[in-house]
Amino acid sequence: MDTTKVWLITGASRGLGFEIVKAALANGDKVVAAVRREPQSVEKRLNHHENLLVTLLDVNDKSSVESSVKNTLSQFGRIDVLVNNAGYGLLGAVEEASEEEIRNNYQTNVFGLLNVTRAVLPQMRSQRSGHIINFSSVGGIAGFTGWGIYCSTKFAVEGITESLAAELAPLGIFVTAVEPGFFRTEFLDNASLMTCKSVIADYANTAGAMRATMAVVNKNQPGSPEKLARAMITLANSPRPPVHLILGKDALAQYRHKAATREKEIEHWSQVIENTDHD
């Protein structure tokens, strides 16, 4: 029985996406690396691997998405694993973010993810198999000062993932939200991180402090991209993958802190919570 998988990975030119491409190829799988520009550069960096197809894909361009899916099926015949990795951060207080900055962040992080997912699902449904891996974030677990808009896009990814998982389970298709903490990639570089143009002095100790902190954290993050990529291979090969997968001790600590805080809030407000139903 052929256990080789066919992967379609968005945002594959660098960072976590590129590492996952390398790990899947090393595992003997076939990979479609979806990039927005310079596909030849990616092919060269991966030594023109025989199991690799690099395709131009802009998640915000439906015709581009459909063309990439068509190329994948033409080359490899199926899609077993979709990794929705494309996205970027937006750093700034909620009030500092302009309407355009907010819309653009949602366009890529949420609507772009939906564009690719909708394009792939007909094939997965016809196969009655497949695994969609949506990259969320520790920012999809909890909100942070300076990251409100970005976190809200990842909260959206969490909701989409949970609903999709329930809808697709009867069809043999798995869906997982991956929730990484801080990993040592280019995420905090200018190419992957947008900073709100507006700066409001009243947020100097919150969003402003976060901007300063991120400059120090960049390239000193605790997470290993190579280890995350290997974790994706384990996830894709699991017969019972989870709906949520937290990655990194920092993300796990944040989840546990939030869960404990919510429990305390519920305990304190239980009377109000339980006294809102009809008598």
BELCOR-V372768 format. One record per helix or strand of 3 or more residues. SS is the DSSP state (~ for helix, > for strand). FROM is the first residue (numbers start at 1). TO is the last residue. If there is no record, write none. Layout:
# BELCOR-V372768
ss=(SS SS)
from=(FROM FROM)
to=(TO TO)
This chain:
# BELCOR-V372768
ss=(> ~ > ~ > ~ > > ~ > ~ ~ > > ~ ~ ~ > ~)
from=(6 15 30 39 52 62 81 89 99 130 138 148 173 193 201 207 225 244 249)
to=(9 26 35 45 56 76 84 91 127 135 140 171 180 195 203 217 236 247 274)
